[in-house]
C-alpha cells in the first residue's frame, strides 16, 4: 500500500515538473505598443458600437464612448438606466470584460436641474449604475473606476455617461490625474 502511494506521488511530481518546463518554453505574447493597442481597440470598438446611438472619440491614450442622457436615463429618476438602454450597454460591458488588457473609467455626467437630488449626487449615481453592469459581467475592480462630473463650463450637456477605455496599466494613473483632465475630455465636439 505504501509503495503504491509513493509511486503515485512520484508520478504526480514528475508530471508537474514536466509541465513547468513546457510552460517556460512557450513564453509570453509580445507586448503591444500604445499605438498598436489604440489601433486594435479602435477597430473593436467601432464594430461594437455599429448600429448604436453611442459615439466613439479618441482621447489621449484611450477611447471615449459617449452615451447621451436622452433614451438612456429615466427622466423621472435621472440616476436609473432605462430598460431599453440595458441591451446596448450590456453588450459593451460584455465585450470589455473579455479583454484583460482593457480598463474602464465610468464617468457619470449630470449638468441639468433635478427635482430631488443635486447634480453631484446624480452624476455619481449614474456612474455607479453603469458600473454595476460591468460588475455583473465580472470586470474586476482593478480594471474599473467610477467618477461623477457635474461642473464644467464646456461639458456636453447631452451626455449622461461616458466610458473612458484605456490600457489596464494606465487606469490608476488616469484616476490619479484628477477631475479636471477628465472634464476636459467631455467637452463638446
N, C-alpha and C positions, 0 to 999 in steps of 0.2 A: 504494500500500500504506500509506504513512504517512498519507495523507489518510483512509483507512478507519479506521485506528487512532485518529486524533484525533477523528473523527466519533463513533466508538463511545464514547470516553472522555467526550466532551461529553454524549452521550445518557445515559450512566450517571450522571454528576454532576448533570444536570438532574433525573433520576428520583429521586436521593437527596434533592435539595433539596425536591422536591415532597412526598416522604413525611414529611420532618420538619415541614413546615408543617401537614400534616393531623394528625399526632400531637399537635402543640401545641394544636390546636383541640379535640381530644377531651377532654383534661384527665384528672384522676384521680377515682376514685369518692369520694364523701363518706366521711369518717372516722366510724366508729361511736363512740358514747359507750360508757362502761363498762356502763351498764345495758342498752343495745341489744345489745352483744356478749354479755353474760351471758344475756339472754333468748333470743337466737338459738341460742347454744350449748346451753342447756337443752333446747330442742326437739330439736335434732340428736342430742344425747347420749341423751336418753330414748328416741328412736326406735332408735338404735343398740343400746342395752342391753336393749331389749324382748326378753324370752324368754331372757335370760342370767341366771345367778345373781349377777351383779355389782350392787352398789348405788351409786347416784349421790347425792351430797350437795353442797349449796352451801357454799362456804367463802368467806372474804373475798377478793373479786376473782377468783374462779375456781370450778372444779368439781372434786370429788374422786371418782374411781371407785375403789371399794373391792373388792378381789379377795381372796377368802378363801384361806387356806393349803390347806385340805382340797380335794381334787379339782383343785388347780392345780399343786401341787409334789409331787414324788416323796417319799414318807415315808422311803425308804432313802437317797436322795441329795437332801436338802432344798433344794439350790440349783437343781435341774433341774426344768423345767416338764414336766408330764405331757403326752403326745401329745393327750389329749382336750381340754386347755385351749388348745392352739395355734390352733384354728379361731376361737374367740371372741376371743382376744387379737389374733390376726392381723386380724380384722375391725375391731377398734377401731383398731389401728395404721394400717391402710389408710385408714380414714376421716380420722383426724387428720393423716396425711401429706398428704392432698389439700387441706387448709385452711391456706394460708400465714399466716393471722393467729393460728394456734394454736401454742402451745409446751407441752411436757410435761416435768414432773419425775417420773421414775420412782423411787418410794420403796420399796425392799425392806425388809420387816419380818421380824424373827426374834426371838421372845420366848421360845421353848421351849428345851428341852435337846437338844443334838445330840451324837452319839457322837464324830465325828471332827473337827468344826470348832467354832470359837467362834460365838456368836450374831452377833458383829460381822462375822465373815467370811461367814456365811450370808446376812446381810441385804444386804451389798454385792454378793455374787454373784447373789442374786435380782434385784436392781435391774439388774445387768448382763445377766442372762439375758433379761429382758423388753425392755430397751433394745436388745438385738441384733435383736429382731424389728422395732423401729422403724427401725433402720439398714437392715435388709433391704428395708424399704418406702421407703427413700431419704429419711428425715427427716433434714435437715441438722443438724449438730452444734450450731449456734447456736439450734436450736429444741428441744434435748433435753439434759436433765441427769439424773444419777443420784445417789442418796443411799441409804445404808444406815442403818436405825434399829433399835436393839436395846435401848435403855434408855428407860424412861419408865413411871412408876407407873400411868398410866391408859390406856396404849395398848391398843387392841382386840387381844386375844391370838389372835383367829381370823384376823387379816389375814396375808396372805402378801406382798402388794404393793399399793400404792396409786398411782394415776396422778393427779397434780395437773395439771389442764388450765387454762392461763392465757393471756391475750393474749401474743403473741410478744414484744412490747417489755417485758413485766413479768417474764419468766423470770429474767433475770440479777439483777434486784433481789430476787426471791424467794430465789434461791440465796444471795445475799449476806446476807439477813436471818438466816439461820442455822438450825441444827438444832432449837433449842427451839421455834421457831414452827411448824415442820413437825410436830414431835411433838405439839404441841397440836391440830393438825388430825386426828390419827389417834386421838384419844380415843374411847372407847366412846360410842355414842349413848345 
